[in-house]
């Protein structure tokens, strides 16, 4: 299955400290100059998948929670409310995010913003491991966008595909993604990542590298400080691990972890889990313990099941079979409770 948006060869992206610093105004929030004078403002008519800039931008969860409690869902407040709910998710509070999105989406007065809050709720439910509800919310967000091609429409499509992939329903996920064939722009970032994850699940590693490489180029082009964190380094590193290119994978993961805590506990935990696969078995358990702490903190149950499976495999390698069995049971039960594909242990071991 060819990946339409990628035109460059599947090579490991150059590591970079920050996006480009050119003077051209390329940030998505500042490039919407197509709206005719006198029409409905863009913040009301066409929200995007990212947290739109606003005059008041809460950056910590307590401020975000206060804003959500004190702000009525009037049209002018939608961007602030959306950003505040995303802050809760980014800082490891998916349960609160899901609850606020469930409260807000019936109250907003524009279908596109209804879709935005339902999609964000779907993202939170994915993290909680409630895959059936996540798929339902993503489908509802798709329906709310209607037949209009808006900047938001690819996000719920990607979320629905991710929920299906987590359940092992790969053909259905592919069918949803194939309904769109977007150009590689900032609007297509969620779709590109879902497509890359699908390639990875199908062992199409070069195609996965191409998709994640396209995300890396876009992340450098736009102001990532104003977009949600894009874990392209971890995605590329996971692909490289599957290809046996451990040193390159480790370098990317070290760079990803250097940005902690700004990347949030979820992506911190995922990067630590992948980093453990590059280490000797004797060192791996300490890194996995740190990953488990971060993933428990952000209530990411599917990713925690993967960490527990890695723990089980590592303990078995170092000869602690009884402890390994206990961790494997915990991992299996947690995955079953989430109705997700059972984890199968580390991707690659440095010296297993």
C-alpha positions in Angstrom: 0.0 0.0 0.0 1.8 3.2 -1.1 1.9 6.2 1.1 0.7 9.1 -1.1 1.9 12.1 1.0 5.6 11.0 1.2 7.8 12.0 -1.7 11.3 11.8 -0.1 13.3 8.6 0.5 12.8 6.8 3.8 15.8 8.0 5.7 16.3 8.8 9.3 15.4 12.5 9.8 18.2 14.9 10.9 18.1 15.7 14.6 17.3 19.2 15.3 16.9 21.3 18.4 14.1 23.6 17.3 12.0 24.4 14.2 13.2 26.7 11.5 13.7 30.3 12.4 13.0 31.9 9.0 11.0 35.1 8.9 8.2 33.7 6.7 4.9 33.5 8.6 4.1 29.8 8.3 2.3 29.0 11.6 -1.1 27.4 10.9 -2.9 29.8 13.1 -1.5 32.8 11.2 -1.9 31.5 7.7 -5.7 31.5 7.4 -6.0 34.6 5.2 -8.7 33.1 3.0 -11.7 34.1 5.0 -13.7 36.9 3.3 -14.4 40.0 5.2 -17.7 39.9 7.1 -18.0 36.1 7.4 -18.0 34.0 10.5 -14.6 34.2 12.3 -12.4 31.2 11.8 -12.3 30.4 15.5 -16.0 29.9 15.4 -16.4 28.1 12.0 -13.3 26.0 11.6 -11.3 24.8 14.7 -8.1 22.8 14.1 -6.8 19.7 15.8 -4.2 21.7 17.7 -4.9 24.0 20.6 -5.6 27.3 18.9 -3.7 30.3 20.3 -5.7 32.7 22.5 -5.1 35.7 24.7 -5.3 33.5 27.8 -3.3 30.3 27.5 -3.3 28.2 30.7 -0.1 26.1 30.8 -0.6 24.1 34.0 -3.5 21.8 34.9 -4.8 23.8 37.9 -5.1 27.0 35.9 -6.7 25.0 33.1 -9.2 23.4 35.5 -10.1 26.8 36.9 -10.7 28.3 33.4 -12.9 25.3 32.5 -15.0 25.8 35.7 -15.3 29.6 35.4 -15.8 30.1 31.6 -19.2 29.7 30.0 -19.2 27.9 26.6 -19.8 31.0 24.5 -18.4 31.0 20.9 -15.6 33.5 21.7 -14.4 31.2 24.5 -14.2 27.9 22.5 -10.5 28.2 21.7 -9.6 28.9 25.4 -11.8 26.0 26.6 -10.4 23.7 24.0 -6.8 24.6 24.9 -7.5 24.2 28.6 -8.9 20.7 28.0 -5.8 19.8 26.0 -3.5 21.1 28.7 -5.2 18.6 31.1 -4.6 15.8 28.7 -1.0 16.8 28.0 -0.2 16.9 31.7 -1.5 13.5 32.4 -5.2 14.0 33.3 -7.1 12.1 30.6 -10.0 11.3 32.9 -10.6 15.0 33.6 -10.2 15.8 29.9 -12.8 13.2 28.9 -15.2 14.4 31.5 -14.9 18.1 30.4 -15.2 17.2 26.7 -18.3 15.2 27.4 -19.8 18.2 29.2 -18.7 20.8 26.7 -19.5 19.2 23.3 -23.3 19.3 23.8 -23.1 22.9 24.9 -21.2 24.4 22.0 -23.2 26.1 19.1 -21.1 25.0 16.1 -20.8 21.5 14.6 -17.1 22.0 14.0 -16.5 22.8 17.6 -18.7 19.9 18.7 -16.4 17.7 16.6 -13.3 19.2 18.1 -14.4 18.5 21.7 -15.6 15.0 20.8 -12.2 14.3 19.1 -10.3 15.5 22.1 -12.4 13.3 24.3 -11.7 10.4 22.0 -8.0 11.0 22.4 -8.4 11.0 26.2 -10.4 7.8 26.1 -7.7 6.1 24.0 -5.1 6.9 26.7 -7.4 5.5 29.4 -7.8 2.3 27.4 -11.6 2.7 26.8 -11.2 1.8 23.2 -14.9 1.2 22.4 -15.8 4.7 23.8 -12.9 6.2 22.0 -14.0 4.8 18.7 -17.5 6.0 19.3 -16.4 9.5 20.1 -14.1 9.6 17.0 -17.0 8.4 14.8 -19.3 11.0 16.3 -16.6 13.7 15.6 -16.4 12.5 12.0 -20.2 12.8 11.7 -20.2 16.3 13.2 -17.8 17.5 10.6 -20.2 16.4 7.9 -19.1 16.3 4.3 -17.2 19.6 4.5 -13.5 19.4 4.1 -12.3 21.3 7.1 -8.9 21.6 8.8 -10.3 19.4 11.5 -11.6 16.5 9.5 -8.4 14.3 9.4 -8.0 14.3 13.2 -11.1 12.2 14.1 -10.3 9.9 11.1 -6.9 9.3 12.6 -8.2 8.8 16.1 -10.8 6.3 14.9 -8.0 4.4 13.0 -5.9 4.4 16.2 -8.8 2.9 18.2 -9.3 0.2 15.6 -5.5 -0.6 15.5 -5.3 -0.9 19.3 -8.0 -3.6 19.0 -6.1 -5.4 16.3 -8.7 -4.4 13.6 -6.0 -3.3 11.1 -8.0 -3.7 7.9 -10.8 -1.5 9.2 -8.2 1.1 10.3 -6.7 1.0 6.8 -10.1 1.4 5.2 -10.8 4.6 7.2 -7.4 6.1 6.5 -7.7 5.4 2.8 -10.8 7.5 2.6 -8.4 10.5 2.6 -5.2 11.1 0.8 -4.0 14.5 2.1 -1.0 16.5 1.2 1.7 16.5 3.8 0.8 19.7 5.7 0.3 20.7 9.3 -3.4 19.8 8.9 -2.5 16.2 8.0 -0.1 15.5 10.9 -2.6 13.3 12.9 -3.4 11.3 9.7 0.2 10.9 8.8 1.1 9.6 12.3 -1.8 7.1 12.2 -0.7 5.9 8.8 2.8 5.5 10.0 1.6 3.5 13.0 -0.4 1.3 10.6 2.7 0.7 8.5 4.6 -0.2 11.6 2.0 -2.7 12.8 2.1 -4.3 9.3 6.0 -4.5 9.4 6.3 -2.1 6.5 9.2 -0.4 8.1 10.4 1.8 5.2 6.9 3.1 4.6 6.7 3.9 8.4 10.0 5.7 8.3 8.7 7.8 5.3 5.6 8.8 7.2 7.4 9.7 10.4 10.1 11.5 8.4 7.3 13.7 6.8 6.1 14.5 10.3 9.7 15.4 11.3 10.0 17.8 8.4 6.7 19.5 9.2 7.5 19.7 12.9 10.7 21.6 12.0 8.8 23.9 9.7 6.1 25.0 12.2 6.3 26.4 15.7 6.1 23.1 17.7 5.9 25.2 20.9 2.3 26.1 19.9 1.3 22.6 18.6 0.8 19.6 20.7 3.9 17.5 21.2 4.7 15.4 18.1 6.6 12.3 19.2 8.2 11.7 15.9 11.6 10.8 17.4 10.0 8.0 19.4 8.1 6.8 16.4 11.2 6.8 14.2 13.2 5.2 17.0 10.7 2.4 17.4 10.9 1.7 13.6 14.7 1.7 13.8 14.7 -0.7 16.6 12.6 -3.1 14.5 15.2 -2.8 11.8 18.1 -3.5 14.3 19.5 0.0 14.1 19.9 0.4 17.8 22.5 3.2 18.1 20.4 5.5 15.9 17.3 4.7 17.8 19.0 5.4 21.1 20.3 8.7 19.9 16.8 9.9 19.0 15.3 8.7 22.3 18.0 10.5 24.3 17.1 13.6 22.3 13.4 13.1 23.0 13.9 12.6 26.7 16.1 15.7 26.9 12.9 17.7 26.3 11.2 16.3 29.5 9.1 17.4 31.2 7.7 19.6 28.4 6.8 16.5 26.4 4.4 15.4 29.1 4.3 12.2 31.2 2.8 10.0 28.5 5.4 10.6 25.8 8.1 10.6 28.5 7.0 7.1 29.6 6.8 5.8 26.0 10.3 7.1 25.2 11.7 5.4 28.4 10.1 2.1 27.4 11.7 2.2 24.0 15.0 3.3 25.5 15.0 0.2 27.8 15.0 -1.9 24.6 18.4 -0.5 23.8 20.0 -1.4 27.1 21.6 -4.5 28.7 19.1 -6.6 30.6 20.6 -5.7 34.0 20.0 -2.0 33.3 16.6 -2.4 31.6 14.5 -2.9 34.7 15.4 0.5 36.2 14.4 2.3 33.0 11.2 0.3 32.8 10.4 1.2 36.4 10.7 4.9 35.5 8.5 4.3 32.4 5.8 2.6 34.5 5.8 5.5 37.0 5.2 8.0 34.2 2.5 5.9 32.6 0.7 5.3 35.8 0.8 9.0 36.5 -0.9 9.8 33.2 -3.3 6.8 33.4 -2.2 5.3 30.1 -3.3 1.8 30.6 -2.5 0.3 27.1 1.1 1.7 27.3 1.4 0.5 30.9 0.4 -3.0 29.7 3.3 -2.9 27.2 5.8 -1.8 29.9 4.7 -4.7 32.2 5.2 -7.1 29.3 8.7 -5.8 28.8 9.3 -6.2 32.5 8.2 -9.8 32.3 10.5 -10.6 29.4 13.5 -8.8 31.0 13.0 -10.6 34.3 12.8 -13.9 32.5 16.1 -13.1 30.7 17.9 -12.4 34.0 16.6 -15.6 35.5 13.7 -14.3 37.8 11.0 -16.5 36.3 8.5 -16.3 39.1 8.5 -12.5 39.1 8.4 -12.6 35.3 5.2 -14.7 35.5 3.6 -12.2 37.9 4.3 -9.3 35.6 3.1 -11.2 32.5 -0.2 -11.9 34.3 -0.6 -8.2 35.2 0.1 -7.2 31.6 -2.2 -9.7 30.1 -5.1 -8.8 32.5 -4.6 -5.1 31.8 -4.6 -5.5 28.1 -7.7 -7.7 28.2 -9.4 -5.1 30.4 -8.6 -2.5 27.7 -9.6 -4.9 24.9 -6.3 -4.1 23.2 -3.9 -6.4 21.4 -1.8 -8.3 24.0 1.7 -7.0 24.3 4.5 -9.3 23.1 7.5 -8.0 25.0 10.4 -5.7 24.0 11.0 -4.9 20.3 14.7 -5.5 20.4 17.3 -6.3 23.2 20.8 -5.0 23.2 22.2 -8.2 24.6 19.4 -10.5 25.4 
